[in-house]
Amino acid sequence: MWSAVFIFLVKILFGKEVLQMLVRLYAGEVILEKITIDDVPRGLRERVKAVSYTHLRAHETSAHL
């Protein structure tokens, strides 16, 4: 509940750009394994998962496959 309110307020008060920055920030932390997806506010988890997955796929090479 509170995370949804937080996301809403960030969007309203600071705009879409700040929300996107938060998603990228959390995704970076997840990718670097500094935090887990459970540490990300619920309202951002799906977006962070998508960014993290896309980022990791972008760095794959044929050696990884």
Predicted model as a PDB file, atoms N, CA, C, CB and O in Angstrom, pLDDT in the B-factor column:
MODEL        1                                                                  
ATOM      1  N   MET A   1       0.827  -1.195   0.000  1.00 60.00           N  
ATOM      2  CA  MET A   1       0.000   0.000   0.000  1.00 60.00           C  
ATOM      3  C   MET A   1       0.873   1.262   0.000  1.00 60.00           C  
ATOM      4  CB  MET A   1      -0.942  -0.003   1.216  1.00 60.00           C  
ATOM      5  O   MET A   1       0.693   2.158  -0.824  1.00 60.00           O  
ATOM      6  N   TRP A   2       1.828   1.310   0.949  1.00 71.00           N  
ATOM      7  CA  TRP A   2       2.648   2.519   1.050  1.00 71.00           C  
ATOM      8  C   TRP A   2       3.538   2.710  -0.158  1.00 71.00           C  
ATOM      9  CB  TRP A   2       3.496   2.473   2.297  1.00 71.00           C  
ATOM     10  O   TRP A   2       3.806   3.839  -0.567  1.00 71.00           O  
ATOM     11  N   SER A   3       4.003   1.595  -0.737  1.00 70.00           N  
ATOM     12  CA  SER A   3       4.865   1.736  -1.904  1.00 70.00           C  
ATOM     13  C   SER A   3       4.087   2.300  -3.088  1.00 70.00           C  
ATOM     14  CB  SER A   3       5.490   0.387  -2.274  1.00 70.00           C  
ATOM     15  O   SER A   3       4.634   3.070  -3.878  1.00 70.00           O  
ATOM     16  N   ALA A   4       2.819   1.925  -3.217  1.00 74.00           N  
ATOM     17  CA  ALA A   4       1.983   2.470  -4.296  1.00 74.00           C  
ATOM     18  C   ALA A   4       1.785   3.972  -4.095  1.00 74.00           C  
ATOM     19  CB  ALA A   4       0.608   1.746  -4.350  1.00 74.00           C  
ATOM     20  O   ALA A   4       1.805   4.736  -5.060  1.00 74.00           O  
ATOM     21  N   VAL A   5       1.596   4.388  -2.864  1.00 80.00           N  
ATOM     22  CA  VAL A   5       1.447   5.817  -2.549  1.00 80.00           C  
ATOM     23  C   VAL A   5       2.755   6.542  -2.858  1.00 80.00           C  
ATOM     24  CB  VAL A   5       1.045   6.025  -1.052  1.00 80.00           C  
ATOM     25  O   VAL A   5       2.749   7.637  -3.419  1.00 80.00           O  
ATOM     26  N   PHE A   6       3.864   5.926  -2.489  1.00 77.00           N  
ATOM     27  CA  PHE A   6       5.176   6.508  -2.753  1.00 77.00           C  
ATOM     28  C   PHE A   6       5.385   6.714  -4.255  1.00 77.00           C  
ATOM     29  CB  PHE A   6       6.285   5.611  -2.176  1.00 77.00           C  
ATOM     30  O   PHE A   6       5.798   7.791  -4.686  1.00 77.00           O  
ATOM     31  N   ILE A   7       5.104   5.693  -5.039  1.00 77.00           N  
ATOM     32  CA  ILE A   7       5.269   5.775  -6.497  1.00 77.00           C  
ATOM     33  C   ILE A   7       4.378   6.874  -7.058  1.00 77.00           C  
ATOM     34  CB  ILE A   7       4.936   4.416  -7.170  1.00 77.00           C  
ATOM     35  O   ILE A   7       4.816   7.666  -7.893  1.00 77.00           O  
ATOM     36  N   PHE A   8       3.147   6.924  -6.607  1.00 80.00           N  
ATOM     37  CA  PHE A   8       2.207   7.947  -7.068  1.00 80.00           C  
ATOM     38  C   PHE A   8       2.726   9.349  -6.748  1.00 80.00           C  
ATOM     39  CB  PHE A   8       0.825   7.735  -6.425  1.00 80.00           C  
ATOM     40  O   PHE A   8       2.699  10.235  -7.603  1.00 80.00           O  
ATOM     41  N   LEU A   9       3.193   9.545  -5.529  1.00 82.00           N  
ATOM     42  CA  LEU A   9       3.699  10.859  -5.133  1.00 82.00           C  
ATOM     43  C   LEU A   9       4.947  11.262  -5.907  1.00 82.00           C  
ATOM     44  CB  LEU A   9       3.997  10.871  -3.653  1.00 82.00           C  
ATOM     45  O   LEU A   9       5.098  12.421  -6.295  1.00 82.00           O  
ATOM     46  N   VAL A  10       5.835  10.308  -6.128  1.00 81.00           N  
ATOM     47  CA  VAL A  10       7.043  10.608  -6.911  1.00 81.00           C  
ATOM     48  C   VAL A  10       6.646  11.066  -8.301  1.00 81.00           C  
ATOM     49  CB  VAL A  10       7.978   9.373  -6.995  1.00 81.00           C  
ATOM     50  O   VAL A  10       7.172  12.053  -8.816  1.00 81.00           O  
ATOM     51  N   LYS A  11       5.710  10.339  -8.907  1.00 81.00           N  
ATOM     52  CA  LYS A  11       5.260  10.679 -10.257  1.00 81.00           C  
ATOM     53  C   LYS A  11       4.638  12.073 -10.295  1.00 81.00           C  
ATOM     54  CB  LYS A  11       4.252   9.639 -10.762  1.00 81.00           C  
ATOM     55  O   LYS A  11       4.938  12.868 -11.186  1.00 81.00           O  
ATOM     56  N   ILE A  12       3.780  12.362  -9.335  1.00 84.00           N  
ATOM     57  CA  ILE A  12       3.068  13.645  -9.298  1.00 84.00           C  
ATOM     58  C   ILE A  12       4.013  14.794  -8.949  1.00 84.00           C  
ATOM     59  CB  ILE A  12       1.916  13.587  -8.283  1.00 84.00           C  
ATOM     60  O   ILE A  12       4.001  15.831  -9.613  1.00 84.00           O  
ATOM     61  N   LEU A  13       4.826  14.615  -7.915  1.00 85.00           N  
ATOM     62  CA  LEU A  13       5.667  15.707  -7.435  1.00 85.00           C  
ATOM     63  C   LEU A  13       6.901  15.953  -8.297  1.00 85.00           C  
ATOM     64  CB  LEU A  13       6.095  15.427  -6.033  1.00 85.00           C  
ATOM     65  O   LEU A  13       7.300  17.099  -8.502  1.00 85.00           O  
ATOM     66  N   PHE A  14       7.504  14.878  -8.802  1.00 85.00           N  
ATOM     67  CA  PHE A  14       8.787  15.031  -9.487  1.00 85.00           C  
ATOM     68  C   PHE A  14       8.753  14.690 -10.965  1.00 85.00           C  
ATOM     69  CB  PHE A  14       9.802  14.184  -8.824  1.00 85.00           C  
ATOM     70  O   PHE A  14       9.670  15.048 -11.705  1.00 85.00           O  
ATOM     71  N   GLY A  15       7.724  14.015 -11.397  1.00 84.00           N  
ATOM     72  CA  GLY A  15       7.599  13.692 -12.813  1.00 84.00           C  
ATOM     73  C   GLY A  15       8.086  12.300 -13.169  1.00 84.00           C  
ATOM     74  O   GLY A  15       8.698  11.590 -12.371  1.00 84.00           O  
ATOM     75  N   LYS A  16       7.786  11.954 -14.388  1.00 83.00           N  
ATOM     76  CA  LYS A  16       8.085  10.628 -14.910  1.00 83.00           C  
ATOM     77  C   LYS A  16       9.597  10.354 -14.959  1.00 83.00           C  
ATOM     78  CB  LYS A  16       7.484  10.474 -16.299  1.00 83.00           C  
ATOM     79  O   LYS A  16      10.031   9.218 -14.769  1.00 83.00           O  
ATOM     80  N   GLU A  17      10.382  11.390 -15.212  1.00 86.00           N  
ATOM     81  CA  GLU A  17      11.827  11.216 -15.323  1.00 86.00           C  
ATOM     82  C   GLU A  17      12.446  10.721 -14.030  1.00 86.00           C  
ATOM     83  CB  GLU A  17      12.477  12.513 -15.734  1.00 86.00           C  
ATOM     84  O   GLU A  17      13.329   9.864 -14.050  1.00 86.00           O  
ATOM     85  N   VAL A  18      11.994  11.250 -12.912  1.00 86.00           N  
ATOM     86  CA  VAL A  18      12.523  10.832 -11.609  1.00 86.00           C  
ATOM     87  C   VAL A  18      12.124   9.385 -11.332  1.00 86.00           C  
ATOM     88  CB  VAL A  18      12.008  11.765 -10.474  1.00 86.00           C  
ATOM     89  O   VAL A  18      12.920   8.609 -10.803  1.00 86.00           O  
ATOM     90  N   LEU A  19      10.908   9.027 -11.686  1.00 85.00           N  
ATOM     91  CA  LEU A  19      10.464   7.649 -11.508  1.00 85.00           C  
ATOM     92  C   LEU A  19      11.345   6.709 -12.330  1.00 85.00           C  
ATOM     93  CB  LEU A  19       8.978   7.496 -11.911  1.00 85.00           C  
ATOM     94  O   LEU A  19      11.740   5.651 -11.840  1.00 85.00           O  
ATOM     95  N   GLN A  20      11.654   7.077 -13.563  1.00 86.00           N  
ATOM     96  CA  GLN A  20      12.526   6.266 -14.409  1.00 86.00           C  
ATOM     97  C   GLN A  20      13.932   6.172 -13.821  1.00 86.00           C  
ATOM     98  CB  GLN A  20      12.586   6.847 -15.823  1.00 86.00           C  
ATOM     99  O   GLN A  20      14.569   5.122 -13.898  1.00 86.00           O  
ATOM    100  N   MET A  21      14.412   7.258 -13.240  1.00 87.00           N  
ATOM    101  CA  MET A  21      15.726   7.233 -12.600  1.00 87.00           C  
ATOM    102  C   MET A  21      15.734   6.270 -11.414  1.00 87.00           C  
ATOM    103  CB  MET A  21      16.127   8.644 -12.139  1.00 87.00           C  
ATOM    104  O   MET A  21      16.704   5.539 -11.214  1.00 87.00           O  
ATOM    105  N   LEU A  22      14.662   6.266 -10.633  1.00 87.00           N  
ATOM    106  CA  LEU A  22      14.558   5.340  -9.500  1.00 87.00           C  
ATOM    107  C   LEU A  22      14.591   3.896  -9.982  1.00 87.00           C  
ATOM    108  CB  LEU A  22      13.268   5.601  -8.701  1.00 87.00           C  
ATOM    109  O   LEU A  22      15.259   3.053  -9.383  1.00 87.00           O  
ATOM    110  N   VAL A  23      13.875   3.612 -11.058  1.00 87.00           N  
ATOM    111  CA  VAL A  23      13.847   2.256 -11.609  1.00 87.00           C  
ATOM    112  C   VAL A  23      15.257   1.841 -12.031  1.00 87.00           C  
ATOM    113  CB  VAL A  23      12.870   2.169 -12.815  1.00 87.00           C  
ATOM    114  O   VAL A  23      15.702   0.736 -11.721  1.00 87.00           O  
ATOM    115  N   ARG A  24      15.956   2.729 -12.737  1.00 87.00           N  
ATOM    116  CA  ARG A  24      17.319   2.406 -13.177  1.00 87.00           C  
ATOM    117  C   ARG A  24      18.260   2.241 -11.981  1.00 87.00           C  
ATOM    118  CB  ARG A  24      17.852   3.503 -14.119  1.00 87.00           C  
ATOM    119  O   ARG A  24      19.128   1.368 -11.987  1.00 87.00           O  
ATOM    120  N   LEU A  25      18.092   3.066 -10.974  1.00 87.00           N  
ATOM    121  CA  LEU A  25      18.929   2.967  -9.779  1.00 87.00           C  
ATOM    122  C   LEU A  25      18.742   1.614  -9.101  1.00 87.00           C  
ATOM    123  CB  LEU A  25      18.601   4.104  -8.796  1.00 87.00           C  
ATOM    124  O   LEU A  25      19.716   0.918  -8.815  1.00 87.00           O  
ATOM    125  N   TYR A  26      17.491   1.244  -8.846  1.00 88.00           N  
ATOM    126  CA  TYR A  26      17.222  -0.047  -8.214  1.00 88.00           C  
ATOM    127  C   TYR A  26      17.691  -1.196  -9.097  1.00 88.00           C  
ATOM    128  CB  TYR A  26      15.729  -0.194  -7.911  1.00 88.00           C  
ATOM    129  O   TYR A  26      18.245  -2.171  -8.590  1.00 88.00           O  
ATOM    130  N   ALA A  27      17.478  -1.100 -10.414  1.00 87.00           N  
ATOM    131  CA  ALA A  27      17.904  -2.163 -11.328  1.00 87.00           C  
ATOM    132  C   ALA A  27      19.419  -2.350 -11.253  1.00 87.00           C  
ATOM    133  CB  ALA A  27      17.472  -1.840 -12.779  1.00 87.00           C  
ATOM    134  O   ALA A  27      19.909  -3.479 -11.230  1.00 87.00           O  
ATOM    135  N   GLY A  28      20.147  -1.257 -11.215  1.00 86.00           N  
ATOM    136  CA  GLY A  28      21.596  -1.340 -11.110  1.00 86.00           C  
ATOM    137  C   GLY A  28      22.038  -2.033  -9.839  1.00 86.00           C  
ATOM    138  O   GLY A  28      22.968  -2.839  -9.848  1.00 86.00           O  
ATOM    139  N   GLU A  29      21.369  -1.717  -8.752  1.00 88.00           N  
ATOM    140  CA  GLU A  29      21.707  -2.342  -7.470  1.00 88.00           C  
ATOM    141  C   GLU A  29      21.397  -3.840  -7.490  1.00 88.00           C  
ATOM    142  CB  GLU A  29      20.940  -1.659  -6.323  1.00 88.00           C  
ATOM    143  O   GLU A  29      22.143  -4.641  -6.926  1.00 88.00           O  
ATOM    144  N   VAL A  30      20.300  -4.211  -8.137  1.00 87.00           N  
ATOM    145  CA  VAL A  30      19.938  -5.629  -8.246  1.00 87.00           C  
ATOM    146  C   VAL A  30      20.955  -6.346  -9.126  1.00 87.00           C  
ATOM    147  CB  VAL A  30      18.502  -5.797  -8.824  1.00 87.00           C  
ATOM    148  O   VAL A  30      21.412  -7.435  -8.780  1.00 87.00           O  
ATOM    149  N   ILE A  31      21.311  -5.751 -10.256  1.00 83.00           N  
ATOM    150  CA  ILE A  31      22.274  -6.353 -11.172  1.00 83.00           C  
ATOM    151  C   ILE A  31      23.615  -6.572 -10.477  1.00 83.00           C  
ATOM    152  CB  ILE A  31      22.457  -5.470 -12.417  1.00 83.00           C  
ATOM    153  O   ILE A  31      24.246  -7.614 -10.656  1.00 83.00           O  
ATOM    154  N   LEU A  32      24.047  -5.604  -9.694  1.00 84.00           N  
ATOM    155  CA  LEU A  32      25.324  -5.715  -8.979  1.00 84.00           C  
ATOM    156  C   LEU A  32      25.222  -6.579  -7.723  1.00 84.00           C  
ATOM    157  CB  LEU A  32      25.827  -4.334  -8.603  1.00 84.00           C  
ATOM    158  O   LEU A  32      26.202  -6.772  -7.003  1.00 84.00           O  
ATOM    159  N   GLU A  33      24.013  -7.094  -7.474  1.00 87.00           N  
ATOM    160  CA  GLU A  33      23.733  -7.955  -6.325  1.00 87.00           C  
ATOM    161  C   GLU A  33      23.985  -7.274  -4.987  1.00 87.00           C  
ATOM    162  CB  GLU A  33      24.564  -9.199  -6.410  1.00 87.00           C  
ATOM    163  O   GLU A  33      24.332  -7.928  -4.003  1.00 87.00           O  
ATOM    164  N   LYS A  34      23.807  -5.956  -4.957  1.00 92.00           N  
ATOM    165  CA  LYS A  34      23.898  -5.225  -3.691  1.00 92.00           C  
ATOM    166  C   LYS A  34      22.602  -5.356  -2.907  1.00 92.00           C  
ATOM    167  CB  LYS A  34      24.220  -3.741  -3.942  1.00 92.00           C  
ATOM    168  O   LYS A  34      22.592  -5.296  -1.677  1.00 92.00           O  
ATOM    169  N   ILE A  35      21.499  -5.536  -3.646  1.00 91.00           N  
ATOM    170  CA  ILE A  35      20.193  -5.758  -3.035  1.00 91.00           C  
ATOM    171  C   ILE A  35      19.486  -6.866  -3.817  1.00 91.00           C  
ATOM    172  CB  ILE A  35      19.337  -4.439  -3.017  1.00 91.00           C  
ATOM    173  O   ILE A  35      19.915  -7.241  -4.908  1.00 91.00           O  
ATOM    174  N   THR A  36      18.403  -7.379  -3.246  1.00 92.00           N  
ATOM    175  CA  THR A  36      17.585  -8.355  -3.969  1.00 92.00           C  
ATOM    176  C   THR A  36      16.319  -7.655  -4.450  1.00 92.00           C  
ATOM    177  CB  THR A  36      17.236  -9.593  -3.066  1.00 92.00           C  
ATOM    178  O   THR A  36      16.016  -6.535  -4.040  1.00 92.00           O  
ATOM    179  N   ILE A  37      15.603  -8.323  -5.310  1.00 90.00           N  
ATOM    180  CA  ILE A  37      14.362  -7.738  -5.832  1.00 90.00           C  
ATOM    181  C   ILE A  37      13.354  -7.515  -4.702  1.00 90.00           C  
ATOM    182  CB  ILE A  37      13.748  -8.649  -6.922  1.00 90.00           C  
ATOM    183  O   ILE A  37      12.483  -6.653  -4.812  1.00 90.00           O  
ATOM    184  N   ASP A  38      13.466  -8.281  -3.627  1.00 93.00           N  
ATOM    185  CA  ASP A  38      12.569  -8.109  -2.475  1.00 93.00           C  
ATOM    186  C   ASP A  38      12.828  -6.798  -1.737  1.00 93.00           C  
ATOM    187  CB  ASP A  38      12.724  -9.280  -1.508  1.00 93.00           C  
ATOM    188  O   ASP A  38      11.968  -6.325  -0.995  1.00 93.00           O  
ATOM    189  N   ASP A  39      14.002  -6.213  -1.934  1.00 93.00           N  
ATOM    190  CA  ASP A  39      14.331  -4.938  -1.295  1.00 93.00           C  
ATOM    191  C   ASP A  39      13.764  -3.737  -2.059  1.00 93.00           C  
ATOM    192  CB  ASP A  39      15.839  -4.800  -1.169  1.00 93.00           C  
ATOM    193  O   ASP A  39      13.755  -2.615  -1.552  1.00 93.00           O  
ATOM    194  N   VAL A  40      13.298  -3.985  -3.273  1.00 90.00           N  
ATOM    195  CA  VAL A  40      12.752  -2.924  -4.120  1.00 90.00           C  
ATOM    196  C   VAL A  40      11.295  -2.676  -3.720  1.00 90.00           C  
ATOM    197  CB  VAL A  40      12.861  -3.301  -5.640  1.00 90.00           C  
ATOM    198  O   VAL A  40      10.560  -3.636  -3.485  1.00 90.00           O  
ATOM    199  N   PRO A  41      10.862  -1.421  -3.637  1.00 86.00           N  
ATOM    200  CA  PRO A  41       9.448  -1.158  -3.328  1.00 86.00           C  
ATOM    201  C   PRO A  41       8.532  -1.896  -4.309  1.00 86.00           C  
ATOM    202  CB  PRO A  41       9.156   0.362  -3.370  1.00 86.00           C  
ATOM    203  O   PRO A  41       8.805  -1.944  -5.508  1.00 86.00           O  
ATOM    204  N   ARG A  42       7.464  -2.461  -3.796  1.00 84.00           N  
ATOM    205  CA  ARG A  42       6.562  -3.292  -4.602  1.00 84.00           C  
ATOM    206  C   ARG A  42       6.104  -2.616  -5.891  1.00 84.00           C  
ATOM    207  CB  ARG A  42       5.355  -3.668  -3.786  1.00 84.00           C  
ATOM    208  O   ARG A  42       6.002  -3.268  -6.930  1.00 84.00           O  
ATOM    209  N   GLY A  43       5.836  -1.355  -5.833  1.00 83.00           N  
ATOM    210  CA  GLY A  43       5.333  -0.644  -7.010  1.00 83.00           C  
ATOM    211  C   GLY A  43       6.353  -0.520  -8.131  1.00 83.00           C  
ATOM    212  O   GLY A  43       6.000  -0.183  -9.261  1.00 83.00           O  
ATOM    213  N   LEU A  44       7.607  -0.788  -7.825  1.00 87.00           N  
ATOM    214  CA  LEU A  44       8.666  -0.684  -8.830  1.00 87.00           C  
ATOM    215  C   LEU A  44       9.204  -2.039  -9.277  1.00 87.00           C  
ATOM    216  CB  LEU A  44       9.796   0.148  -8.291  1.00 87.00           C  
ATOM    217  O   LEU A  44       9.952  -2.107 -10.253  1.00 87.00           O  
ATOM    218  N   ARG A  45       8.846  -3.103  -8.595  1.00 87.00           N  
ATOM    219  CA  ARG A  45       9.476  -4.412  -8.841  1.00 87.00           C  
ATOM    220  C   ARG A  45       9.357  -4.891 -10.279  1.00 87.00           C  
ATOM    221  CB  ARG A  45       8.871  -5.442  -7.937  1.00 87.00           C  
ATOM    222  O   ARG A  45      10.353  -5.324 -10.860  1.00 87.00           O  
ATOM    223  N   GLU A  46       8.180  -4.826 -10.865  1.00 86.00           N  
ATOM    224  CA  GLU A  46       8.014  -5.331 -12.229  1.00 86.00           C  
ATOM    225  C   GLU A  46       8.860  -4.532 -13.213  1.00 86.00           C  
ATOM    226  CB  GLU A  46       6.538  -5.283 -12.644  1.00 86.00           C  
ATOM    227  O   GLU A  46       9.459  -5.098 -14.128  1.00 86.00           O  
ATOM    228  N   ARG A  47       8.907  -3.232 -13.025  1.00 87.00           N  
ATOM    229  CA  ARG A  47       9.731  -2.394 -13.906  1.00 87.00           C  
ATOM    230  C   ARG A  47      11.216  -2.696 -13.714  1.00 87.00           C  
ATOM    231  CB  ARG A  47       9.459  -0.900 -13.639  1.00 87.00           C  
ATOM    232  O   ARG A  47      11.973  -2.765 -14.682  1.00 87.00           O  
ATOM    233  N   VAL A  48      11.622  -2.875 -12.464  1.00 86.00           N  
ATOM    234  CA  VAL A  48      13.026  -3.167 -12.171  1.00 86.00           C  
ATOM    235  C   VAL A  48      13.411  -4.531 -12.740  1.00 86.00           C  
ATOM    236  CB  VAL A  48      13.286  -3.128 -10.646  1.00 86.00           C  
ATOM    237  O   VAL A  48      14.500  -4.687 -13.292  1.00 86.00           O  
ATOM    238  N   LYS A  49      12.524  -5.516 -12.610  1.00 84.00           N  
ATOM    239  CA  LYS A  49      12.800  -6.837 -13.179  1.00 84.00           C  
ATOM    240  C   LYS A  49      13.014  -6.736 -14.686  1.00 84.00           C  
ATOM    241  CB  LYS A  49      11.648  -7.814 -12.868  1.00 84.00           C  
ATOM    242  O   LYS A  49      13.941  -7.339 -15.225  1.00 84.00           O  
ATOM    243  N   ALA A  50      12.167  -5.984 -15.356  1.00 82.00           N  
ATOM    244  CA  ALA A  50      12.275  -5.840 -16.807  1.00 82.00           C  
ATOM    245  C   ALA A  50      13.582  -5.158 -17.198  1.00 82.00           C  
ATOM    246  CB  ALA A  50      11.086  -5.047 -17.353  1.00 82.00           C  
ATOM    247  O   ALA A  50      14.250  -5.605 -18.131  1.00 82.00           O  
ATOM    248  N   VAL A  51      13.955  -4.097 -16.512  1.00 78.00           N  
ATOM    249  CA  VAL A  51      15.195  -3.379 -16.811  1.00 78.00           C  
ATOM    250  C   VAL A  51      16.395  -4.271 -16.522  1.00 78.00           C  
ATOM    251  CB  VAL A  51      15.284  -2.071 -15.991  1.00 78.00           C  
ATOM    252  O   VAL A  51      17.335  -4.312 -17.316  1.00 78.00           O  
ATOM    253  N   SER A  52      16.382  -4.979 -15.411  1.00 71.00           N  
ATOM    254  CA  SER A  52      17.495  -5.855 -15.043  1.00 71.00           C  
ATOM    255  C   SER A  52      17.682  -6.950 -16.084  1.00 71.00           C  
ATOM    256  CB  SER A  52      17.260  -6.476 -13.656  1.00 71.00           C  
ATOM    257  O   SER A  52      18.805  -7.212 -16.516  1.00 71.00           O  
ATOM    258  N   TYR A  53      16.589  -7.590 -16.487  1.00 72.00           N  
ATOM    259  CA  TYR A  53      16.653  -8.671 -17.462  1.00 72.00           C  
ATOM    260  C   TYR A  53      17.172  -8.158 -18.799  1.00 72.00           C  
ATOM    261  CB  TYR A  53      15.275  -9.317 -17.639  1.00 72.00           C  
ATOM    262  O   TYR A  53      18.044  -8.778 -19.408  1.00 72.00           O  
ATOM    263  N   THR A  54      16.643  -7.035 -19.253  1.00 69.00           N  
ATOM    264  CA  THR A  54      17.064  -6.456 -20.530  1.00 69.00           C  
ATOM    265  C   THR A  54      18.539  -6.089 -20.480  1.00 69.00           C  
ATOM    266  CB  THR A  54      16.217  -5.217 -20.874  1.00 69.00           C  
ATOM    267  O   THR A  54      19.271  -6.325 -21.440  1.00 69.00           O  
ATOM    268  N   HIS A  55      18.973  -5.518 -19.377  1.00 68.00           N  
ATOM    269  CA  HIS A  55      20.375  -5.127 -19.224  1.00 68.00           C  
ATOM    270  C   HIS A  55      21.292  -6.345 -19.292  1.00 68.00           C  
ATOM    271  CB  HIS A  55      20.582  -4.384 -17.898  1.00 68.00           C  
ATOM    272  O   HIS A  55      22.302  -6.328 -19.995  1.00 68.00           O  
ATOM    273  N   LEU A  56      20.942  -7.382 -18.572  1.00 65.00           N  
ATOM    274  CA  LEU A  56      21.775  -8.582 -18.570  1.00 65.00           C  
ATOM    275  C   LEU A  56      21.817  -9.228 -19.943  1.00 65.00           C  
ATOM    276  CB  LEU A  56      21.264  -9.581 -17.542  1.00 65.00           C  
ATOM    277  O   LEU A  56      22.873  -9.688 -20.377  1.00 65.00           O  
ATOM    278  N   ARG A  57      20.687  -9.270 -20.632  1.00 68.00           N  
ATOM    279  CA  ARG A  57      20.647  -9.847 -21.980  1.00 68.00           C  
ATOM    280  C   ARG A  57      21.510  -9.037 -22.942  1.00 68.00           C  
ATOM    281  CB  ARG A  57      19.199  -9.912 -22.496  1.00 68.00           C  
ATOM    282  O   ARG A  57      22.131  -9.607 -23.840  1.00 68.00           O  
ATOM    283  N   ALA A  58      21.557  -7.751 -22.772  1.00 68.00           N  
ATOM    284  CA  ALA A  58      22.343  -6.892 -23.658  1.00 68.00           C  
ATOM    285  C   ALA A  58      23.834  -7.175 -23.541  1.00 68.00           C  
ATOM    286  CB  ALA A  58      22.070  -5.429 -23.348  1.00 68.00           C  
ATOM    287  O   ALA A  58      24.587  -6.920 -24.480  1.00 68.00           O  
ATOM    288  N   HIS A  59      24.263  -7.695 -22.405  1.00 63.00           N  
ATOM    289  CA  HIS A  59      25.679  -7.962 -22.187  1.00 63.00           C  
ATOM    290  C   HIS A  59      26.074  -9.408 -22.478  1.00 63.00           C  
ATOM    291  CB  HIS A  59      26.041  -7.621 -20.772  1.00 63.00           C  
ATOM    292  O   HIS A  59      27.244  -9.771 -22.357  1.00 63.00           O  
ATOM    293  N   GLU A  60      25.094 -10.237 -22.863  1.00 63.00           N  
ATOM    294  CA  GLU A  60      25.416 -11.612 -23.187  1.00 63.00           C  
ATOM    295  C   GLU A  60      26.180 -11.685 -24.506  1.00 63.00           C  
ATOM    296  CB  GLU A  60      24.143 -12.458 -23.256  1.00 63.00           C  
ATOM    297  O   GLU A  60      25.983 -10.876 -25.412  1.00 63.00           O  
ATOM    298  N   THR A  61      27.031 -12.654 -24.579  1.00 58.00           N  
ATOM    299  CA  THR A  61      27.733 -12.936 -25.828  1.00 58.00           C  
ATOM    300  C   THR A  61      27.454 -14.384 -26.193  1.00 58.00           C  
ATOM    301  CB  THR A  61      29.277 -12.667 -25.701  1.00 58.00           C  
ATOM    302  O   THR A  61      26.785 -15.093 -25.441  1.00 58.00           O  
ATOM    303  N   SER A  62      27.949 -14.827 -27.321  1.00 54.00           N  
ATOM    304  CA  SER A  62      27.742 -16.215 -27.700  1.00 54.00           C  
ATOM    305  C   SER A  62      28.394 -17.160 -26.685  1.00 54.00           C  
ATOM    306  CB  SER A  62      28.302 -16.470 -29.105  1.00 54.00           C  
ATOM    307  O   SER A  62      27.967 -18.307 -26.556  1.00 54.00           O  
ATOM    308  N   ALA A  63      29.405 -16.704 -25.978  1.00 55.00           N  
ATOM    309  CA  ALA A  63      30.045 -17.532 -24.948  1.00 55.00           C  
ATOM    310  C   ALA A  63      29.117 -17.812 -23.783  1.00 55.00           C  
ATOM    311  CB  ALA A  63      31.304 -16.861 -24.441  1.00 55.00           C  
ATOM    312  O   ALA A  63      29.249 -18.837 -23.115  1.00 55.00           O  
ATOM    313  N   HIS A  64      28.173 -16.903 -23.534  1.00 49.00           N  
ATOM    314  CA  HIS A  64      27.231 -17.082 -22.432  1.00 49.00           C  
ATOM    315  C   HIS A  64      26.081 -18.007 -22.788  1.00 49.00           C  
ATOM    316  CB  HIS A  64      26.687 -15.750 -22.001  1.00 49.00           C  
ATOM    317  O   HIS A  64      25.401 -18.523 -21.901  1.00 49.00           O  
ATOM    318  N   LEU A  65      25.859 -18.219 -24.071  1.00 51.00           N  
ATOM    319  CA  LEU A  65      24.689 -18.989 -24.510  1.00 51.00           C  
ATOM    320  C   LEU A  65      24.936 -20.469 -24.584  1.00 51.00           C  
ATOM    321  CB  LEU A  65      24.237 -18.512 -25.839  1.00 51.00           C  
ATOM    322  O   LEU A  65      24.034 -21.228 -24.939  1.00 51.00           O  
TER     323      LEU A  65                                                      
ENDMDL                                                                          
END                                                                             
